């Protein structure tokens, strides 16, 4: 006869996003904050803007963190191949968000989603390169980013 749940059967609780990180994001980027996911091997903890202005809902943010967790596996190979030192952050630029993925060892990391206008130097630089490639190379850039389509 079973004597109740065992400690091994307990569902792991997600790690909490450090309050210092949330405070920094709110102070440094304010309304441009779109969400954060903090994950380990088994869990994901998310935080979205309280005003609902985030790029994602919690479920989507968790799915993206799951995808990034899988990408972490290739980090060591990338560091060896590129011979540029440690890979600690990747940036993805989309029309509606910049996604910064901070890799923190095996199967751990933090995803921060920002409004693209948060980093105008970076987004303008990306747009300039896309424009040059579209106008002066054989590559066709069919979609200009919405944040700079003027």
Phi and psi in degrees as a GROMACS rama.xvg file:
@    title "Ramachandran Plot"
@    xaxis  label "Phi"
@    yaxis  label "Psi"
@TYPE xy
-70.2541  142.636  UNK-2
-105.224  26.2347  UNK-3
106.47  179.751  UNK-4
-65.8794  144.626  UNK-5
-97.0071  158.499  UNK-6
-58.3288  -35.2363  UNK-7
-65.2748  -23.3415  UNK-8
-84.1453  -6.45066  UNK-9
-65.7844  138.379  UNK-10
-78.481  127.82  UNK-11
-65.896  140.774  UNK-12
-87.4313  138.686  UNK-13
-63.4941  144.748  UNK-14
-63.6928  146.507  UNK-15
-82.8368  142.929  UNK-16
-66.2092  129.744  UNK-17
-56.0392  131.158  UNK-18
-58.1172  -33.6151  UNK-19
-63.8046  -36.5299  UNK-20
-66.7898  -46.7333  UNK-21
-61.5466  -41.749  UNK-22
-62.1041  -44.7377  UNK-23
-61.9781  -45.9396  UNK-24
-60.5719  -44.6311  UNK-25
-66.3122  -39.8479  UNK-26
-73.031  -38.9954  UNK-27
-86.381  -31.999  UNK-28
-122.067  -8.16918  UNK-29
48.8537  -121.628  UNK-30
-67.2973  -11.7946  UNK-31
-82.4894  -3.81512  UNK-32
-70.4427  128.646  UNK-33
-117.054  -10.6697  UNK-34
148.094  160.213  UNK-35
-143.646  141.407  UNK-36
-126.744  133.288  UNK-37
-121.432  117.906  UNK-38
-132.101  156.615  UNK-39
-129.167  -163.872  UNK-40
-58.7248  -35.0784  UNK-41
-118.925  -15.4676  UNK-42
-134.261  160.554  UNK-43
-135.635  133.543  UNK-44
-118.064  133.118  UNK-45
-123.699  157.715  UNK-46
-142.352  125.167  UNK-47
-113.727  159.544  UNK-48
-59.8091  140.206  UNK-49
-66.1347  -21.3547  UNK-50
-87.4165  3.8753  UNK-51
77.44  14.3351  UNK-52
-86.2632  7.10003  UNK-53
-66.0545  158.907  UNK-54
-74.4074  -22.3618  UNK-55
-133.413  164.539  UNK-56
-93.8517  171.714  UNK-57
-59.6982  -40.3094  UNK-58
-63.0664  -44.4715  UNK-59
-64.7179  -42.9902  UNK-60
-60.2952  -39.0978  UNK-61
-65.7206  -40.0921  UNK-62
-64.5763  -39.0544  UNK-63
-64.974  -41.7859  UNK-64
-61.7804  -39.1181  UNK-65
-61.329  -41.8293  UNK-66
-63.8819  -43.8623  UNK-67
-64.5331  -35.2811  UNK-68
-57.8711  -41.7881  UNK-69
-66.9532  -35.9047  UNK-70
-68.4188  -25.9427  UNK-71
-59.2673  -27.4897  UNK-72
-58.0343  -36.0303  UNK-73
-85.2481  0.471988  UNK-74
-57.6501  -47.4562  UNK-75
-61.2435  -41.3109  UNK-76
-64.4421  -40.322  UNK-77
-64.3106  -42.7286  UNK-78
-60.3152  -40.6235  UNK-79
-69.5044  -44.209  UNK-80
-64.7109  -47.2522  UNK-81
-79.9692  -22.6453  UNK-82
50.4499  44.7139  UNK-83
-116.485  10.6397  UNK-84
99.7256  -160.387  UNK-85
-77.1367  138.846  UNK-86
-89.824  114.016  UNK-87
-117.669  -13.8857  UNK-88
-157.763  139.217  UNK-89
-119.205  151.243  UNK-90
-125.843  131.823  UNK-91
-120.635  129.31  UNK-92
-106.013  118.748  UNK-93
-118.091  167.841  UNK-94
-55.1274  -42.7594  UNK-95
-104.544  -0.404708  UNK-96
-167.371  151.272  UNK-97
-100.684  129.857  UNK-98
-111.214  119.45  UNK-99
-106.472  121.75  UNK-100
-112.025  112.192  UNK-101
-96.3469  115.653  UNK-102
-88.0038  127.537  UNK-103
-127.25  61.6744  UNK-104
87.8594  -170.04  UNK-105
-70.7294  124.555  UNK-106
61.5359  24.2732  UNK-107
-133.462  146.136  UNK-108
179.141  178.976  UNK-109
-137.329  133.124  UNK-110
-110.715  127.317  UNK-111
-119.579  126.867  UNK-112
-107.715  128.561  UNK-113
-126.702  154.513  UNK-114
-64.2053  135.064  UNK-115
-55.3771  -30.7805  UNK-116
-70.9083  -5.78293  UNK-117
-62.0303  -33.9812  UNK-118
-122.332  71.9527  UNK-119
-60.3955  -34.0194  UNK-120
-61.7432  -43.7367  UNK-121
-69.6106  -47.7936  UNK-122
-67.9562  -37.3432  UNK-123
-64.3086  -41.4162  UNK-124
-60.9173  -46.7704  UNK-125
-60.0297  -46.0493  UNK-126
-61.6325  -43.5584  UNK-127
-59.1149  -44.8009  UNK-128
-63.0967  -45.3359  UNK-129
-58.8917  -42.62  UNK-130
-63.2367  -46.3136  UNK-131
-61.7043  -44.6905  UNK-132
-62.7956  -39.6389  UNK-133
-66.2842  -43.2144  UNK-134
-81.7713  -34.2009  UNK-135
-123.462  12.9116  UNK-136
-134.082  172.68  UNK-137
-75.1884  -13.0356  UNK-138
-73.3246  137.625  UNK-139
-106.837  123.156  UNK-140
-100.873  99.9841  UNK-141
-79.0979  -24.3955  UNK-142
-127.607  113.689  UNK-143
-79.1774  145.272  UNK-144
-59.3876  137.197  UNK-145
-58.9465  -32.2141  UNK-146
-73.1199  -1.86173  UNK-147
-147.418  24.5173  UNK-148
-84.3032  35.8402  UNK-149
